[in-house]
């Protein structure tokens, strides 16, 4: 076997629905030296990370920590730790990732009830309440932002609905946290999880999660310390043991507690990266970060429309950080994506299910929610579309996007006076 060559990935501008280019500060943090998982410096970093993510999630929850896995691992940890076999679970589906929540809930042997709306739309709170009233679930599992449709589900009333019917709310914010408003405590959300690779400006591989008091009570009820480290003082909870060892949030909470009860070897490099993702956001200010994503998303949308392309879905409920755009007639969508990548080093996304081959998904998130990234992508897309014979309005996209950025810059300057 010949020796493998040096690792040298091509330079890319990742403007799809995620992952995105990680902030260089995050990459720098991940290159710092390793320490042992129970080194005082390491446990101090764990505490700092918990405090930072409380700011990101906008919560006072004690149990705000990391699951050492991709965003899907955080979803699975939440659901397998909340759902016991036979528990009723309501899943409102408005895109591919609602189907994922159903898939995982069924693997937990939950009794899953789905309600669905057309892709490109979201649920009215009344629709959710009608379903909760009818089915009386133990858990409501819902996405905030679903990148398959680019829609952002309003959540402000969902927590209150759940409490009226004694249900728990789990929210997947993988695609939305950091770029769209989320208020865990104000909206009474019980468990929220995310990933680093979108608006948090990091690489995939760590899943921040926050667990509220009502969910904590339900999870701790199922606490079982594993054999080999359990002591006579460790009392088992009266509930059924959580059906995953690695994704057992009761044990992960013990690991992140002052007891530091061993569960796994902490992914130190990923913790460094996750901490830096949160530090950067908190330093910028959550409102400022959300505003930056809003402006970049509006600029991209205005540029695409000025080019003559048609946006997908309800504009009022579009995620700030991803735009869906219909592929022009008589244009090979995959050929355009391939040319963008080969000739400009820019990646945009396709979609899934009923939208496969019908729309592109273009992201403006995390480190790439910047003026230069938006303008470069619009200019490159226009060039490629013209080469492919698309009938578009040439020369209009970049000026339209620039107008959005300049208006935002002027408004910021006036506010500072």
N, C-alpha and C positions, 0 to 999 in steps of 0.2 A: 504494500500500500504506500503510495506516495504521500509525502507530508502535505498537510493542508496549507493553503496559502495564508498569508496574514489577513486578518479580518479587515475588510475595507469596503463597507457598504456604500452605495452611491449616495450622493447628495440629493435630498428630496425636500420639497416644500409640501407638507402633508395638509392639504386643504379639503380632505374628505370629512366624513362623520366621526372620525377618530379611528386609530390614535392620531395625535398631532405631534409636531416637533416639541420635545421637552425643552423647558426653559434651561439655558446653559447653567444657571445657578443650581438647578436641581441636579444636573449631571455632575457638576463640580462637587456637590455634597455627597453624591453617591460614590465618588472616587476617594473619599476619606478613609482612613484606616479602620479596620474592624476592632471591636472589643468584645469581651465575653458577655453573654446575655445577662449575667447577674453582677457584672461590674457596676460599681456605684455610678459611674458616668453613664452607663447604658440605661440603668433604671431611671436616672434623672432625665435622660432624653425621652424615655417613654412617658414620664409625667409631663414634660414640656409638650410633647406631641398631643397628649390628651387635652391639655389646656388650649392649644392652638385650634384643634378641631372643634372644640366647643364654640369658638368664635365663628368658625366657618359654617357650622350647622346652626348657629344661633340658638344655643341651648345651654342649660345649666346641668344637663344630665351627667351624673358621675361617670357612667359607663359609656364613654366616648373614646374609642380606641381603634386599633387596626386589626383586620383579619388578614393573615398572610396568604393572600391569594388574589387573583384577578377580581374584577367587579362581580363576576358571576359567583365567585366563592363567597363574597359578602352576602349576595342574595340568598344563596343556599344556606349559609349559616343562620341568617335571620329566619328563614321559613322552617328549616328542620328543627330549630330550637323553639319555635312558637307553636308549630302544628303537631298535634298528637293524632294517631290514626283515628279516623272517623270525624275529626273536627270539620265543621263547615267553613269553607273558605270562599269568599266572593272575590272574583277577579274581573274588574272592568277592563276590557281590551279595546285599544284604539290603534294597535300596531303590532309588529312582530314580538316586541318584548313583553307585552301583556300575555301573549301565548307562552313565552318562556316562564313567566310566573306560574301559569297554570300547570305547565309541565313539571316544574319543581314541586309544586304543592301536591300534585298527584303522586309523585315519587315518595312524598312524605306520608302517603295514604290518607291525605285529606279528602273530604267530600267537596269537590270543587264545583262551584256554580259560576258560570261565565255570563257576563252581559257584554255585548259588542256594539260598537258604532262604526260607521263608515270610516275607512282610512282617510285621513285629512280633516277629521272632525274630533272633538273632545266631548266629554260628558258634562251635562248640566248637573249641578249638585242634587237637584230633585230626582234625576234618574237614578243616581247612586242611592239616595235615601229610600226610594221606592223599592229597590232591590234588597237593601238591608232590612227594611221593614218586612218584606215578604219572606226572605230566606233566613234571617237571624244568624248571620255568620259569627264565628268566634274571631276570625281574622279577615280584614279587607286588605288585599294586596294589589297595589296600583303603581304604575310608573308616573313620574312627573313629566319627564321628557322622553319621547320615543323617537330615536333617530331614524327609524325606518319610515316614519311619516313626517318627521320634523315638527310634530305638534307638542305643545306644552299644556298638560292638564292642570287647570286651576285646582288648588288644594285647600284654600283657606277655610272652606266649610266642611271638608271631609272629616277632620278630627272630631268636630262637634257632633256631626251625624253619628259617627261610630260610638261616641260616649253615650248618646241618647239610647243606644241599643246594646250597650255593654260589649262592644266589639273592640278589638285591637286593630290599629292601622300600621301596615308596613308600606314604606314608599321606597322605590328604586329611583335614585337620583344620579345614576351613573353618568348620564348624558347631560345633566342640567346643573348640578351643584357647582357654584362659583360663577356661573354665567347667567343664571336666572334667579329671581328672588325665591328664597326658601327660608321659612321661619318655623323651625321645628317646634319650639315651645308655644309660640303664639298660635300656631295652627293645630296644636294638640296632637302631634304625630308621635306614635309610640316607638317605632323603630325606623331609622332611615339609613340606607347604605349608599355608597358611591364607589367610584374608581378614580384613578389619578390621570388617565390618559386622554381626558377631554378638557373641560374648563379648568381643571386643577393644574394643567401644564406639566404633567410628569409622564413617566412610562407606566404601562400596564404592569400589575404585579402586586398591588397592595389595595385593600378595600377599607377605607374609613367607614366607621359605623357608629351610630349613637343609639342608645337603648334607654328609653324612659322608664320611670318607676313602675307603671302598670305592666309593661312588658317584662321588666326585671323580675317582678313578683311571679309572673307566669313561668319564666325561664328557670329561676332559682328553685321553684317547686319541683323541677325535674333534675335537680343537681345530683350527680353521682360521681364521686371522686374515683378515678380509675385504680384498679388493683396495682400494688407495687409502690404507690406513694400515699395511699389512704392511711390515716391513723385512726385510733379509736375515737378521737374527738371529731372526726369528720362525719357528720350526719347526712344520710341520704335524704333527698327530697321525697315526698309522698307520690309524686307524679311519675309517669313512665319515663324511663331513661331516654335521653335524646339519641336518635338513631344514627348519628354520625359521631365518630370520635374527634376527627380533625376539626369539624365545623360546630362542635358543641360550645355554644356561647357561654354556658354556665362555667365550663372549665377554662375558656379563654378569659372570662371575667376574673376568675381566681388567679390566672397567670398575670394579669395586668393590675391586680390588687396589691396591697401592701404585703400580702402573704407570699407573692411571687411563686405560687404553687406550679411546679413545672408542668408544662403541657406540650410544648414543642420548642425547638431552638428558633428564637426570633430571627426573622430575615433582616439582619442588621442593615445591609445596604439599602433595602427597600424602606426601612424605617427612616434612614437618613433622608432619602428622597421624599417620602411622604411628609416628613416634618418640614422640609424646605418648601414643598408645595404650599403647605398651610401658612408657613411664615411669610412667604411672598404675598399671598392673598391678604393676610391680616395686616401686613405692612402697607399694602396699597389701600386697604379699606374695602369691606365687602360691598358697600354701596357703589364705590368707585369702580370696582372690578365688574360688577353687574352692569353699570353704566357703560363701561368700555366695550363689553360684549354687545350691548344693545346698539351702540353706535356702529360698531363694525358690521353687525348683522344687518342693520338698516342700510348701510352703505352698499353691502353686497347685493341685497335685494333690489335696491334702486338701480344699481348698475346692471343687473341682469334684466330688469324690466326695460331699462332704457335701450338695451341691446335688441329688444324685441322678443325676449323669451318670456314664457308664462310661468309664474310661480304656482306651486302645488299647495293645496290646502287652504284652510281658513287663515287669512293674514292676521286676524286679531289674536289667534292662539298659536302663532308660529313661535318655536323656540328662538331665543335671541341668537343662538350660536350655530344653527344649521338651517340652510335654505334648501328646499326641494324645488327643482325646476324641470319642467317638461322638456324632453328631448325633442328638438325640432323635427318636423315631418321630413322624410326622405334623407335623414342623417343617421348613420350607423353610430349609435351611442358608444359602443365599446371601442370603435375605431377612434373616435374623438378622445376618449379617455387614454387610449394607448399613445396617441400622438402627443397629448399634453405631457405624459410621463416621459416619453422618449426624447422629445424635442425641447421641453422646458423644465423637466424634472419636477412637475407639479402633479400631485395625485388628487383626484376628486372621486366621489363614490357613486356606485350604482345603488339599486335598492333590492327589496325582497318581495316575495309573494305576489299579490296583485299589482304591485308597482314595478316589478322586475322588468327592465328594458324600457320603462316608460318615463322615469325621471332620473336625473342626477341629484346627488346630495352634496352640497358644498358647505364645508364648515368654516367658521370664523371663531375659533375657540382657544382658550388658554394663551400660550405664548404667541399664537398666530392670529389673535384678535387684534391686529395692528393694521394701520393704514397701508404700509408698504406691501403687506401680504395680500390685502384685498385688491389693491390696484394692480399688482403684478398678475394675480390670478385672472382678473377680468380682462386685462390686455392680452394675456396668453390665450384664454378661451376664445376671445373674439378672433384672434389670428387663426387658430385652428379651425374654427367654424367656417371662416371665409375660405380656407383651403379646401374644406369638405363641401363647399357649395351651398352652405346654409344661407337662407335669405334673412339677413339680420341688418340692423341699423348700425353701420360701422362708425366708429369714432364717438359714440354717445355714452358708452358704459363708464369709462374712467371719469369724464367730467361730472356725471351724475353722482358717482360715488364720492368724488372729491367735494361736491357741494354739501353732502351729509357731514363729512368730517369737518369741513370749515364752519358749518353752522354750529356743530357741537363745540368746536374750539372757541368760537366767538361767544357762545353762551357761557362757557367756563370762564372766559376772561371777564365777562360782565359780572358774573357771580363773585369773582375774586376782588372786584373793585370796592 
